[in-house]
Amino acid sequence: MYIVPLLFTCCTALPCRFHQHTADCSHSKLHKIPTDLPGGKMTSLLLSHNRLLQLPPESFQNYSLIEHLDVSYNSISKVKPGVCAELAKLSWLSLEHNEVKDISSAFIRCNNMSALFLGHNRLDVDPTSNPFFLLKFLAVLDVSENGLKSAQLGVLPQLKHLRNLSVSHNSIKVVKKETLRFLVGSNLHVLNFSRNPLQTVFVVSTLVVTAFIVLGLLFHLEGWRLEYWATVLSHRMLGCDQLMPGKSVAEQNEPALRYNYDAFVVNAQKDGRWIAHNVEPLEEGGGLRLYFEGRDQVGGDFRLEAIAQAMRESRRILVVVTRSLFKDAWCRNFTVLQALHRAIEQSREAVILVFLEDIPDHELHVNLNIRAAMFPRRCILHWPQDLNQLPLFHRRLRAALGYTL
């Protein structure tokens, strides 16, 4: 008959659970801190979810070895400096979900504190009191959800070892230059300002992100054009010219008095048959003088120098674009490159592109490092699929070759 009351009395007299060096007194409806716990080996005390209204320093007199203290989810309104005086080894403290307001002198003796959690309170921080100044080893500080209107937690440089600071879910609208001055010299890695009605930071960050997105799209879509015109401008300003072996800069920049050829023809060897039927006849019936590398190069001349000289003596450079040209290493790596230099350094009208195949612009860029959009429309010709359009094609070709620069 008396066994049940004895068991109940025993269970209510010691509402804490022990595991190794931890005393778990959470969810025990405690109104005050138990003073009769075995503190000789206890390094962790859990007192969350109780009914504590204060933390009397004398309640910790027998618990000097405690390093980890959790008093979250209570109704504590103030922390006296004597708490840390009794808990000299305290390094981790959670005061979350309480009623704490004034912390100006609460932690002046917490010399070994490395992690402090003050979220979900009613903090009213006076920066001039520098409440965290003496926490030399503090690495984690959480003051989220306190209704703070400023992130300034001090005026003097402090918290040298701080790595993570959370001021999220507050009422901070503006971050001024002096707001974070107290963190000068700290080792901060994470600064959490999320869920604050930031105005200045939000507007500036939005503008910066938008600007980066616009610039990224611009360079992605039109970067080649910007690069091309920047190269043209730099060459024009510096007075550079294309590679001319054996010539000085002054000789290279001398204007040509006359041209010996109307056009220098660049084509792959596999396209020689088309050249013979459609380009060479222009010399006979059109009165044009064209330079063909295989036909007009003088035997014994150094090939690079001969090509460079012939291009200088030609009014235009006619590039016959086919996929065979992509596979011709000589044309791809030298003659087409020289044609590009000519367009950059002299005039875009100096180069005429004749497409015998339907080749997308990106494929042209990948293989020859040029784009059709670099040149005027009158300098871009396409071989007609309808043979009835051949006379029109030939007239346009003659017009392009005969256009005066």
Sequence and secondary structure as in RCSB ss.txt:
>XXXX:A:sequence
MYIVPLLFTCCTALPCRFHQHTADCSHSKLHKIPTDLPGGKMTSLLLSHNRLLQLPPESFQNYSLIEHLDVSYNS
ISKVKPGVCAELAKLSWLSLEHNEVKDISSAFIRCNNMSALFLGHNRLDVDPTSNPFFLLKFLAVLDVSENGLKS
AQLGVLPQLKHLRNLSVSHNSIKVVKKETLRFLVGSNLHVLNFSRNPLQTVFVVSTLVVTAFIVLGLLFHLEGWR
LEYWATVLSHRMLGCDQLMPGKSVAEQNEPALRYNYDAFVVNAQKDGRWIAHNVEPLEEGGGLRLYFEGRDQVGG
DFRLEAIAQAMRESRRILVVVTRSLFKDAWCRNFTVLQALHRAIEQSREAVILVFLEDIPDHELHVNLNIRAAMF
PRRCILHWPQDLNQLPLFHRRLRAALGYTL
>XXXX:A:secstr
  HHHHHHHHHHH   EEETTEEE TTS  SS  S S TTS  EEE  SS      GGGGTT TT  EEE  SS 
  B  THHHHH TT  EEE  SS   B TTTTTT TT  EEE  SS     GGG TTTT TT  EEE  SS  S 
    SS   TT  EEE  SS      TTTTGGGTT    EEE TTS  SHHHHHHHHHHHHHHHHHHHHHHHHHH
HHHHHHHHHHHHHT     TT  HHHHTS  S  SEEEEEE  GGGHHHHHHHTTHHHHHS   EEEHHHH  TT
S HHHHHHHHHHTEEEEEEEE HHHHH HHIIIIIHHHHHHHHHHT GGGEEEEESS   HHHHHHHHS  GGGS
 GGGEEE  SSGGGHHHHHHHHHHHHH   
